[in-house]
Amino acid sequence: MINLIYDENDPSLPEEAVLDLIKKAAALIAESENAADGEVSLSFASPDEIMELNDAYRGQDRVTDVLSFPQMTGDEAVQPAEPVADMRGPDEQDIPMTYGDVVICPVRAARQAEEYNHSIEREIVYLFVHGMFHLLGYDHKSDDARSKMRKAEEEVLSKLDLSFSQA
C-alpha cells in the first residue's frame, strides 16, 4: 500500500473526491508494480514555485505541470516492470519506505485540461499517475520507454474510468 503524505491545510489542495481518486490510483499502481508498502509526498505548487523547482533541479527555467523527485537513485533506483525492491534494511522494517515526491501545478493542470477538453480532476489524477510512474523508474526518453509508460498510465486511468477514451 502506498500512503500519501500531504498538507491538509494547503489551500491549493484539490477536492476530497480528487484526493480519493489519487489514493485509488496509488493503490492500483502499487498493485500493478508489486511495490513494497511505502509513502509518497504529494504537493501542489504555484507556477512560480514549480518553475523555481524545475530550474533548480532540472535546469529548465519554465513552468511545468508535474515534477517527480525519486528517493532512490543510482544503483538503488527501481526499474520499470520489475517488482519494486524493499530497500529498507532489517533494522528499518518499522520505518515506511519513501518513494519520493510528486509536485503538481494546478494552474498548469487547469490550462491543460481545457486544452485537452477534459476535467481538471482528470488532469490532476493523470499528472499524479504520471509522476508516480516516474518515481517507480519509468521515463519517456525513447519511443519504447514512452510507449511502456503510456500503456501503464492508461491501464490505471481506465480502472478509474478516466482513460483518454473515457475522458
C-alpha positions as CSV (number, residue, x, y, z in Angstrom):
1,M,0.0,0.0,0.0
2,I,1.2,3.5,-0.9
3,N,0.3,6.1,1.7
4,L,0.1,9.7,0.5
5,I,1.6,12.4,2.7
6,Y,0.3,15.9,2.0
7,D,-0.5,19.2,3.8
8,E,-4.2,19.0,4.7
9,N,-4.2,22.8,5.2
10,D,-2.8,23.6,1.7
11,P,-5.3,26.0,0.1
12,S,-4.4,24.6,-3.4
13,L,-5.3,21.0,-2.3
14,P,-8.0,19.6,-4.7
15,E,-11.4,18.5,-3.5
16,E,-11.7,15.3,-1.4
17,A,-13.1,13.4,-4.3
18,V,-10.0,14.1,-6.4
19,L,-7.8,13.1,-3.4
20,D,-9.8,9.9,-3.2
21,L,-9.1,9.2,-6.9
22,I,-5.4,9.9,-6.3
23,K,-5.3,7.5,-3.4
24,K,-7.1,4.8,-5.5
25,A,-4.6,5.4,-8.3
26,A,-1.7,5.0,-5.8
27,A,-3.1,1.7,-4.7
28,L,-3.6,0.5,-8.3
29,I,-0.1,1.4,-9.2
30,A,1.3,-0.3,-6.1
31,E,-0.6,-3.5,-7.0
32,S,0.3,-3.4,-10.7
33,E,4.0,-2.8,-10.0
34,N,4.3,-5.1,-7.0
35,A,5.5,-2.2,-5.0
36,A,6.6,-2.6,-1.4
37,D,4.5,-0.6,1.2
38,G,5.6,2.9,1.4
39,E,5.0,6.6,1.2
40,V,4.8,9.3,-1.4
41,S,4.8,13.0,-0.6
42,L,2.2,15.0,-2.7
43,S,2.5,18.8,-3.0
44,F,0.7,21.4,-5.1
45,A,2.7,24.4,-6.3
46,S,2.1,27.8,-7.9
47,P,3.5,28.4,-11.4
48,D,6.3,30.4,-9.8
49,E,7.1,27.7,-7.3
50,I,7.2,24.9,-9.8
51,M,9.3,27.0,-12.2
52,E,11.8,27.6,-9.5
53,L,11.9,23.8,-8.7
54,N,12.2,23.0,-12.4
55,D,15.1,25.4,-12.8
56,A,16.9,24.3,-9.6
57,Y,16.6,20.5,-10.2
58,R,16.3,20.1,-14.0
59,G,18.0,23.3,-15.3
60,Q,14.8,24.3,-17.1
61,D,13.6,27.8,-16.3
62,R,10.0,27.3,-17.2
63,V,6.7,26.3,-15.7
64,T,5.8,22.6,-15.9
65,D,2.8,20.5,-15.0
66,V,4.4,17.9,-12.7
67,L,7.8,17.1,-11.2
68,S,8.9,13.9,-9.5
69,F,11.7,13.5,-7.1
70,P,12.6,9.9,-6.6
71,Q,14.1,9.0,-3.2
72,M,16.0,6.1,-4.8
73,T,18.6,7.0,-7.4
74,G,21.7,5.4,-9.0
75,D,22.2,1.7,-8.2
76,E,19.1,1.5,-5.9
77,A,16.7,3.1,-8.4
78,V,13.9,0.9,-9.4
79,Q,13.4,-0.3,-12.9
80,P,10.0,-0.3,-14.6
81,A,8.1,-3.6,-15.0
82,E,10.1,-5.3,-12.2
83,P,8.9,-5.8,-8.6
84,V,10.0,-2.8,-6.6
85,A,12.5,-4.0,-4.1
86,D,12.1,-3.0,-0.4
87,M,15.3,-1.0,0.1
88,R,14.9,-1.0,3.9
89,G,17.4,-2.9,6.0
90,P,16.4,-5.5,8.6
91,D,16.6,-2.9,11.4
92,E,14.4,-0.4,9.4
93,Q,11.3,-2.5,8.8
94,D,9.2,-0.4,11.1
95,I,10.1,2.7,9.0
96,P,7.9,3.2,5.9
97,M,9.8,3.1,2.6
98,T,9.8,6.6,0.9
99,Y,9.4,6.5,-2.8
100,G,9.8,10.3,-3.2
101,D,7.8,13.4,-4.0
102,V,5.3,14.4,-6.7
103,V,4.7,18.1,-7.1
104,I,1.7,19.2,-9.3
105,C,1.0,22.7,-10.6
106,P,-2.9,23.1,-10.5
107,V,-2.8,26.3,-12.6
108,R,-0.9,24.4,-15.4
109,A,-3.2,21.4,-14.9
110,A,-6.3,23.6,-15.4
111,R,-4.9,25.1,-18.7
112,Q,-4.1,21.6,-20.0
113,A,-7.5,20.2,-19.0
114,E,-9.1,23.0,-21.1
115,E,-6.6,22.3,-24.0
116,Y,-7.3,18.6,-23.9
117,N,-11.0,19.1,-23.3
118,H,-11.4,17.1,-20.1
119,S,-11.9,17.9,-16.5
120,I,-9.3,19.5,-14.2
121,E,-9.9,16.5,-11.8
122,R,-9.0,14.1,-14.6
123,E,-5.8,16.1,-15.4
124,I,-4.7,16.3,-11.8
125,V,-5.1,12.5,-11.3
126,Y,-3.3,11.9,-14.6
127,L,-0.4,14.1,-13.5
128,F,-0.2,12.2,-10.2
129,V,-0.2,8.9,-12.1
130,H,2.5,10.2,-14.4
131,G,4.6,11.4,-11.6
132,M,4.2,8.2,-9.6
133,F,5.4,6.1,-12.5
134,H,8.5,8.3,-12.7
135,L,9.1,7.5,-9.1
136,L,9.0,3.8,-10.0
137,G,11.6,4.2,-12.7
138,Y,9.6,4.8,-15.8
139,D,10.6,7.5,-18.2
140,H,9.8,8.7,-21.7
141,K,13.3,9.3,-23.1
142,S,12.8,6.9,-26.0
143,D,9.8,5.8,-28.1
144,D,9.8,2.4,-26.5
145,A,10.1,3.7,-23.0
146,R,7.3,6.3,-23.7
147,S,5.1,3.6,-25.1
148,K,5.6,1.4,-21.9
149,M,4.9,4.4,-19.7
150,R,1.8,5.5,-21.6
151,K,0.4,1.9,-21.5
152,A,1.0,1.6,-17.7
153,E,-0.7,5.0,-17.2
154,E,-3.7,4.2,-19.4
155,E,-4.2,0.9,-17.5
156,V,-4.5,2.7,-14.2
157,L,-6.7,5.5,-15.6
158,S,-9.0,3.1,-17.3
159,K,-9.6,1.3,-14.0
160,L,-10.6,4.7,-12.5
161,D,-12.9,5.4,-15.6
162,L,-10.5,8.3,-16.5
163,S,-8.8,6.9,-19.6
164,F,-8.3,9.1,-22.6
165,S,-11.0,7.3,-24.4
166,Q,-13.4,7.9,-21.5
167,A,-12.4,11.4,-20.5
